[in-house]
Amino acid sequence: MYSLRHRLLISASFILLVFLGLMSVALSRAFEQSVISNAQDALRNQILLLIGNLEFEGGRVVMPTPLPEPRLSQAESSLFADIRDVDGEVLWQSRSLLGETLPVPSSQLGDFRFRRDLRWPSHPRLYQMTLGISWETAQGDIPLVVRVAEHAGIYQQRIDEYRQQLMLWLLVLGLALLGLLLGLFVWALKPLGRVIRQVGMIETGKRRRFDEDYPEEVNRLTQNLNQLLQHEEQRIEQQKEVLGNLAHSLKTPIAILSGLNYSRQNNAEVERQLNSMRTIIDYQLQSASAVGRTRFAKPLAVFDVSQDIMSSVQKLYVDKALMLEFSMPESMQFHGDKGDWMELLGNLADNACKWARQRVSVRIDTISSADHTRSQIQMVIEDDGPGIAPDLRDTILQRGVRLDSQTPGHGLGMHIVKGIVQAYGGELEIGDSRWGGAQISVRLP
């Protein structure tokens, strides 16, 4: 996906390319018309110069020597002229023609006619001007046709040189404008770059709020984001407070009910119902306390709290004399709630120690995601217990399901783990360990 700067630069480049292309065509045509107009004026002046020096004696056209235009007398010249009568008979021609004849276009008396597409065997292209005149003599008026032609290559070369210079300067102008536009985009988008940097700082916990001294359009965005961050923090704190109050208010009545004496007939039922109430309350509190992944969660250093959890679990199962292996980078950070981390690691470690015979391994590390665009936290918990059959691996994640009713617990641990992993958009897999027991793998963003 293109960045906003790239999109603007590509759009501006396209517009600039179209604009400079149209400008190139317009200027090139304007210059070409100017060159052709100059050619017409030059040929018209040559005709007038010839008429000014023309004399008619004895039915013959006489021109002075040398001619006013030296090129008409040169053999390798690019300028040609002749004078004919109305029947097309050549009465005079310049020495530059070397006996050849020019193409004969139509002409009318007193009418200058210009042709730019005439072909001639000796010359690929000619510009030609023709004028019909009536010459007065003692014997009467004699109609004549005066023609002057010139190589178009001289003018075409001038046009080509202009086009080359035009393209060069337009290219330089286009690159200069692109540079200016790029600088303008960098300057105009600088506030957005600042927002991006502050997003990264908030994600890493170096900041808690966005600045609000941006341009008006961006400032509205940062103000709304600050309000959102504040609302999210207040919501989480309020949720924790409500859950704490609920837990505190329920513990006392349940404790009172547990201390009352009941008849032998209903004592077992009352105890079962009280245990069920404790289980439901514990589950609901644990599930509701899972904050889940928030975009701008402050990163937590979880090495010390993880060590405390593992130490507590090892003390809890000290009678089993388990070989408990624990490895984790000291710099590990978790972008989430501390309570979620404690519930996740505590339940998984407790579950492994509960079923293990001699060995439990807990490995926590950072790995790359499948698309290598971000890092993930991976927990791998293994034990050498009986393991979990493949057909029961989905069942065990359901609420209240226990594989062995003789093992202490309420069957909520794995279901709570599943809820926390889902809340953070992570992945949970159950497989076989190296020692034949169960292996639980958790990956969190």
C-alpha positions as CSV (number, residue, x, y, z in Angstrom):
1,M,0.0,0.0,0.0
2,Y,1.3,3.4,-1.0
3,S,1.9,6.0,1.7
4,L,0.0,9.3,1.5
5,R,3.2,11.0,0.4
6,H,3.7,8.6,-2.5
7,R,0.0,8.9,-3.5
8,L,0.3,12.7,-3.6
9,L,3.7,12.6,-5.4
10,I,2.3,10.1,-8.1
11,S,-0.8,12.2,-8.6
12,A,1.2,15.5,-8.9
13,S,3.7,13.8,-11.2
14,F,0.8,12.6,-13.5
15,I,-0.8,16.1,-13.5
16,L,2.6,17.7,-14.1
17,L,3.4,15.3,-17.0
18,V,0.1,16.0,-18.7
19,F,0.5,19.8,-18.2
20,L,4.1,19.9,-19.5
21,G,3.1,17.6,-22.4
22,L,0.3,19.9,-23.4
23,M,2.6,22.9,-23.0
24,S,5.2,21.3,-25.1
25,V,2.7,20.6,-27.9
26,A,1.3,24.1,-27.7
27,L,4.7,25.9,-27.7
28,S,6.0,23.6,-30.4
29,R,3.1,24.4,-32.7
30,A,3.2,28.1,-32.0
31,F,6.9,28.2,-32.8
32,E,6.3,26.1,-36.0
33,Q,3.6,28.6,-37.1
34,S,6.0,31.4,-36.4
35,V,8.8,29.8,-38.5
36,I,6.4,29.1,-41.4
37,S,5.1,32.7,-41.2
38,N,8.7,34.0,-41.4
39,A,9.2,31.7,-44.4
40,Q,6.2,33.2,-46.1
41,D,7.4,36.7,-45.5
42,A,10.8,35.9,-46.8
43,L,9.5,34.3,-50.0
44,R,7.0,37.2,-50.5
45,N,9.9,39.7,-50.2
46,Q,11.9,37.7,-52.7
47,I,9.0,37.9,-55.2
48,L,8.7,41.6,-54.7
49,L,12.4,42.1,-55.1
50,L,12.4,40.1,-58.4
51,I,9.4,42.2,-59.7
52,G,11.2,45.4,-58.7
53,N,14.2,44.4,-60.9
54,L,12.2,42.8,-63.8
55,E,12.4,44.3,-67.3
56,F,10.6,43.1,-70.4
57,E,12.4,43.6,-73.7
58,G,11.5,42.0,-77.1
59,G,9.2,39.5,-75.5
60,R,11.9,38.4,-73.1
61,V,12.3,38.9,-69.4
62,V,15.5,40.5,-68.5
63,M,17.0,40.5,-65.0
64,P,20.0,42.4,-63.9
65,T,23.4,40.7,-63.3
66,P,24.3,40.1,-60.6
67,L,20.9,39.5,-59.0
68,P,19.9,41.3,-55.8
69,E,19.7,38.0,-54.0
70,P,23.1,36.2,-54.5
71,R,21.7,32.7,-53.6
72,L,19.7,32.7,-56.8
73,S,22.9,32.8,-58.8
74,Q,24.7,30.0,-56.8
75,A,24.6,26.4,-58.1
76,E,24.5,24.8,-54.6
77,S,21.8,27.1,-53.3
78,S,18.6,26.4,-51.4
79,L,16.7,29.3,-53.0
80,F,15.1,29.0,-56.5
81,A,13.0,31.2,-58.7
82,D,11.5,31.4,-62.2
83,I,9.1,33.4,-64.3
84,R,6.6,31.9,-66.7
85,D,3.8,33.0,-68.9
86,V,0.2,31.9,-68.5
87,D,0.9,28.9,-70.9
88,G,3.6,27.6,-68.5
89,E,6.5,28.5,-70.8
90,V,9.6,29.5,-68.8
91,L,10.7,33.0,-69.5
92,W,13.4,33.2,-66.9
93,Q,14.8,31.0,-64.2
94,S,17.6,31.4,-61.6
95,R,21.0,29.7,-62.1
96,S,20.4,27.8,-58.9
97,L,17.8,25.7,-60.7
98,L,20.5,24.2,-63.0
99,G,18.0,23.8,-65.8
100,E,15.4,22.0,-63.7
101,T,11.8,23.1,-63.4
102,L,9.8,23.8,-60.3
103,P,6.4,22.2,-59.6
104,V,3.6,24.3,-61.2
105,P,0.8,25.1,-58.7
106,S,-2.2,27.2,-59.7
107,S,-2.0,30.9,-59.3
108,Q,-4.3,33.9,-59.8
109,L,-3.6,37.5,-60.7
110,G,-2.5,39.6,-57.7
111,D,-2.9,36.6,-55.3
112,F,0.1,35.4,-53.2
113,R,-0.2,31.6,-52.8
114,F,2.0,29.7,-50.4
115,R,2.5,25.9,-50.5
116,R,4.5,24.0,-47.9
117,D,4.1,20.4,-49.0
118,L,5.5,20.5,-52.5
119,R,7.7,17.6,-53.6
120,W,10.5,17.9,-56.1
121,P,12.7,15.0,-57.3
122,S,15.9,16.8,-56.4
123,H,14.7,18.1,-53.1
124,P,12.4,16.2,-50.7
125,R,10.4,19.2,-49.7
126,L,9.9,22.8,-50.7
127,Y,8.2,26.0,-49.4
128,Q,7.0,27.9,-52.5
129,M,5.3,31.3,-53.0
130,T,3.5,32.1,-56.3
131,L,2.2,35.5,-57.5
132,G,0.3,36.2,-60.7
133,I,1.0,39.6,-62.2
134,S,0.1,41.6,-65.4
135,W,3.1,43.4,-66.9
136,E,2.4,46.5,-68.9
137,T,4.3,46.8,-72.2
138,A,3.9,48.8,-75.4
139,Q,2.2,45.9,-77.0
140,G,-0.3,45.5,-74.1
141,D,-0.5,43.8,-70.7
142,I,1.4,40.5,-70.5
143,P,0.3,38.0,-67.7
144,L,3.2,36.5,-65.8
145,V,3.6,34.0,-62.9
146,V,6.5,34.7,-60.6
147,R,7.6,31.8,-58.3
148,V,10.1,31.6,-55.6
149,A,10.9,28.3,-53.7
150,E,13.2,27.4,-50.8
151,H,14.3,24.2,-49.1
152,A,12.1,23.4,-46.2
153,G,15.0,21.7,-44.4
154,I,16.4,25.1,-43.3
155,Y,13.2,25.9,-41.4
156,Q,12.6,22.4,-40.3
157,Q,16.1,22.3,-38.7
158,R,15.2,25.4,-36.8
159,I,12.0,23.8,-35.6
160,D,13.8,20.6,-34.6
161,E,16.4,22.6,-32.6
162,Y,13.7,24.5,-30.9
163,R,11.9,21.3,-30.0
164,Q,15.0,19.8,-28.5
165,Q,15.7,22.9,-26.5
166,L,12.1,23.0,-25.4
167,M,12.1,19.4,-24.3
168,L,15.3,19.9,-22.4
169,W,14.1,22.9,-20.5
170,L,10.7,21.4,-19.9
171,L,12.5,18.3,-18.4
172,V,14.6,20.6,-16.2
173,L,11.5,22.5,-15.2
174,G,9.5,19.3,-14.5
175,L,12.3,17.9,-12.3
176,A,12.6,21.2,-10.5
177,L,8.8,21.4,-9.9
178,L,8.8,17.8,-8.7
179,G,11.6,18.6,-6.2
180,L,9.6,21.6,-5.0
181,L,6.4,19.5,-4.7
182,L,8.3,16.9,-2.8
183,G,9.6,19.5,-0.4
184,L,6.1,21.0,-0.1
185,F,4.6,17.5,0.6
186,V,7.3,16.8,3.2
187,W,6.6,20.1,4.9
188,A,2.8,19.8,4.7
189,L,2.8,16.2,6.0
190,K,5.3,16.8,8.7
191,P,2.5,17.0,11.4
192,L,1.3,13.6,10.3
193,G,4.8,12.2,10.7
194,R,4.9,13.7,14.2
195,V,1.6,12.0,15.0
196,I,3.0,8.7,13.8
197,R,6.1,9.1,16.0
198,Q,3.9,9.9,19.0
199,V,1.7,6.8,18.3
200,G,4.8,4.7,18.5
201,M,5.9,6.4,21.8
202,I,2.4,5.8,23.3
203,E,2.5,2.2,22.2
204,T,5.9,1.7,23.9
205,G,4.7,3.6,27.0
206,K,7.0,6.6,26.6
207,R,4.0,8.9,26.3
208,R,0.4,8.8,27.6
209,R,-1.2,11.5,25.4
210,F,-0.8,13.2,22.0
211,D,0.3,16.9,21.8
212,E,-2.5,19.3,20.8
213,D,-0.4,22.0,19.1
214,Y,-0.9,20.7,15.6
215,P,-2.6,22.5,12.6
216,E,-6.3,22.7,12.9
217,E,-7.1,19.7,10.7
218,V,-4.7,17.4,12.6
219,N,-5.4,18.9,16.0
220,R,-9.0,17.7,15.9
221,L,-7.7,14.2,15.3
222,T,-5.3,14.3,18.2
223,Q,-7.9,15.8,20.6
224,N,-10.3,13.0,19.8
225,L,-7.6,10.4,20.2
226,N,-6.7,11.8,23.6
227,Q,-10.3,11.7,24.6
228,L,-10.5,8.1,23.5
229,L,-7.3,7.1,25.5
230,Q,-8.7,8.8,28.6
231,H,-12.1,7.1,28.2
232,E,-10.4,3.7,27.7
233,E,-8.3,4.2,30.9
234,Q,-11.4,5.3,32.9
235,R,-13.4,2.3,31.6
236,I,-10.7,-0.2,32.6
237,E,-10.3,1.4,36.0
238,Q,-14.0,1.5,36.5
239,Q,-14.4,-2.1,35.4
240,K,-11.7,-3.2,37.9
241,E,-13.3,-1.2,40.7
242,V,-16.8,-2.7,40.0
243,L,-15.4,-6.2,39.9
244,G,-13.5,-5.6,43.2
245,N,-16.6,-4.3,44.9
246,L,-18.6,-7.2,43.6
247,A,-16.1,-9.8,44.8
248,H,-15.9,-8.1,48.2
249,S,-19.7,-7.9,48.6
250,L,-20.3,-11.6,47.7
251,K,-17.6,-13.1,49.8
252,T,-19.2,-12.1,53.1
253,P,-22.7,-13.6,52.4
254,I,-21.2,-16.8,51.1
255,A,-18.9,-17.1,54.2
256,I,-21.9,-16.5,56.5
257,L,-23.9,-19.2,54.6
258,S,-21.0,-21.6,54.8
259,G,-20.8,-21.1,58.6
260,L,-24.5,-21.9,59.3
261,N,-25.6,-25.2,60.6
262,Y,-27.9,-27.2,58.5
263,S,-29.8,-30.4,59.0
264,R,-28.2,-33.7,57.9
265,Q,-30.8,-34.0,55.2
266,N,-29.9,-30.8,53.3
267,N,-26.3,-30.2,54.5
268,A,-24.8,-32.0,51.5
269,E,-27.1,-30.2,49.0
270,V,-26.3,-26.8,50.7
271,E,-22.6,-27.5,50.5
272,R,-22.9,-28.5,46.8
273,Q,-24.8,-25.3,46.0
274,L,-22.3,-23.1,47.9
275,N,-19.4,-24.7,46.0
276,S,-21.3,-24.2,42.7
277,M,-21.8,-20.5,43.7
278,R,-18.2,-20.1,44.4
279,T,-17.2,-21.7,41.1
280,I,-19.6,-19.5,39.1
281,I,-18.5,-16.3,40.9
282,D,-14.8,-17.2,40.4
283,Y,-15.3,-17.9,36.8
284,Q,-17.4,-14.7,36.1
285,L,-14.9,-12.6,37.9
286,Q,-11.9,-14.1,36.1
287,S,-13.6,-13.8,32.7
288,A,-14.7,-10.3,33.3
289,S,-11.3,-9.2,34.6
290,A,-9.6,-10.1,31.3
291,V,-9.1,-6.6,29.9
292,G,-7.9,-7.9,26.5
293,R,-5.6,-6.2,24.0
294,T,-5.8,-2.4,23.7
295,R,-4.0,-0.6,20.9
296,F,-2.2,1.9,23.2
297,A,-1.6,-0.4,26.2
298,K,1.5,0.5,28.2
299,P,4.1,-2.2,28.0
300,L,4.8,-4.1,31.2
301,A,8.0,-5.7,32.3
302,V,6.7,-9.2,33.2
303,F,10.0,-11.0,34.1
304,D,9.7,-10.4,37.9
305,V,6.0,-11.2,38.2
306,S,6.5,-14.4,36.1
307,Q,9.2,-15.5,38.4
308,D,7.0,-14.9,41.4
309,I,4.2,-16.9,39.8
310,M,6.5,-19.8,39.1
311,S,7.9,-19.7,42.6
312,S,4.4,-19.8,44.1
313,V,3.3,-22.7,41.9
314,Q,6.4,-24.7,42.9
315,K,5.7,-24.1,46.6
316,L,2.1,-25.2,46.0
317,Y,3.2,-28.6,44.6
318,V,6.3,-29.0,46.8
319,D,5.1,-32.4,47.9
320,K,5.4,-33.7,44.3
321,A,9.1,-32.7,44.1
322,L,8.8,-31.6,40.5
323,M,11.7,-30.7,38.3
324,L,10.4,-27.3,37.1
325,E,12.3,-25.6,34.3
326,F,11.6,-21.9,33.6
327,S,13.2,-19.7,30.9
328,M,12.3,-16.2,29.9
329,P,14.2,-13.1,28.7
330,E,14.6,-10.5,31.4
331,S,13.7,-7.8,28.9
332,M,10.3,-9.3,28.0
333,Q,7.5,-6.8,27.8
334,F,3.8,-7.5,27.5
335,H,1.4,-4.9,25.9
336,G,-1.6,-5.7,28.1
337,D,-3.0,-5.9,31.6
338,K,-0.9,-7.3,34.4
339,G,-3.8,-9.3,35.8
340,D,-4.4,-11.0,32.4
341,W,-0.7,-12.1,32.3
342,M,-0.9,-13.4,35.8
343,E,-4.1,-15.4,35.1
344,L,-2.7,-16.8,31.9
345,L,0.7,-17.9,33.1
346,G,-0.7,-18.9,36.5
347,N,-3.4,-21.2,35.1
348,L,-1.1,-22.8,32.6
349,A,1.7,-23.5,35.1
350,D,-0.8,-24.7,37.7
351,N,-2.5,-27.0,35.2
352,A,0.9,-28.5,34.1
353,C,2.1,-29.1,37.6
354,K,-1.2,-30.6,38.6
355,W,-0.9,-33.3,36.0
356,A,2.9,-33.8,35.8
357,R,4.6,-36.7,37.3
358,Q,8.2,-35.4,37.6
359,R,8.9,-32.7,35.0
360,V,7.4,-29.4,33.9
361,S,9.0,-26.9,31.4
362,V,7.8,-23.3,30.9
363,R,9.5,-21.4,28.1
364,I,8.6,-17.9,27.1
365,D,10.2,-16.0,24.3
366,T,9.7,-13.5,21.5
367,I,9.2,-14.8,17.9
368,S,8.3,-13.3,14.5
369,S,4.8,-13.5,13.2
370,A,4.0,-15.5,10.1
371,D,4.2,-12.5,7.8
372,H,7.4,-11.2,9.6
373,T,5.7,-7.7,10.1
374,R,5.7,-7.8,13.9
375,S,6.9,-9.8,16.9
376,Q,4.8,-12.2,19.1
377,I,5.1,-13.6,22.6
378,Q,5.2,-17.4,22.7
379,M,4.6,-19.5,25.8
380,V,5.3,-23.2,25.6
381,I,4.3,-25.3,28.7
382,E,5.1,-29.0,28.8
383,D,4.7,-31.7,31.3
384,D,5.3,-35.5,31.5
385,G,1.8,-36.3,32.6
386,P,-0.8,-38.5,30.9
387,G,-1.3,-36.0,28.1
388,I,-4.5,-35.0,26.4
389,A,-6.1,-37.2,23.7
390,P,-6.6,-35.5,20.4
391,D,-10.3,-36.0,20.5
392,L,-10.5,-34.3,23.9
393,R,-8.4,-31.2,23.1
394,D,-11.3,-29.1,22.1
395,T,-13.5,-30.4,24.9
396,I,-11.1,-29.4,27.6
397,L,-11.3,-25.7,26.6
398,Q,-15.0,-25.7,27.5
399,R,-16.2,-24.2,30.8
400,G,-16.3,-26.6,33.7
401,V,-14.9,-29.6,31.8
402,R,-12.5,-31.8,33.8
403,L,-10.7,-34.9,32.5
404,D,-10.4,-36.4,36.0
405,S,-12.9,-35.7,38.8
406,Q,-10.4,-36.9,41.4
407,T,-8.0,-34.1,40.6
408,P,-8.7,-30.9,42.6
409,G,-10.2,-27.9,40.6
410,H,-13.3,-26.5,39.1
411,G,-12.5,-27.1,35.4
412,L,-12.3,-23.4,34.7
413,G,-8.5,-22.8,34.2
414,M,-8.2,-23.7,30.6
415,H,-11.4,-22.0,29.7
416,I,-10.2,-18.8,31.3
417,V,-6.9,-19.2,29.4
418,K,-8.8,-19.6,26.2
419,G,-10.8,-16.4,26.9
420,I,-7.7,-14.3,27.6
421,V,-6.0,-15.6,24.5
422,Q,-9.0,-14.7,22.4
423,A,-9.3,-11.3,24.0
424,Y,-5.8,-10.5,22.8
425,G,-6.3,-12.0,19.3
426,G,-3.8,-14.7,20.0
427,E,-3.6,-18.5,19.3
428,L,-3.8,-21.5,21.5
429,E,-2.7,-25.0,20.5
430,I,-2.7,-28.3,22.5
431,G,-0.2,-31.0,21.5
432,D,2.2,-33.6,22.8
433,S,5.2,-32.8,24.8
434,R,8.7,-34.2,24.5
435,W,8.1,-36.5,27.4
436,G,4.7,-37.8,26.2
437,G,2.6,-35.5,28.3
438,A,0.7,-32.4,27.2
439,Q,2.1,-29.3,25.5
440,I,0.2,-26.0,25.5
441,S,1.4,-23.4,23.1
442,V,0.2,-19.8,23.3
443,R,1.1,-17.0,20.9
444,L,0.1,-13.4,21.7
445,P,0.6,-10.2,19.6
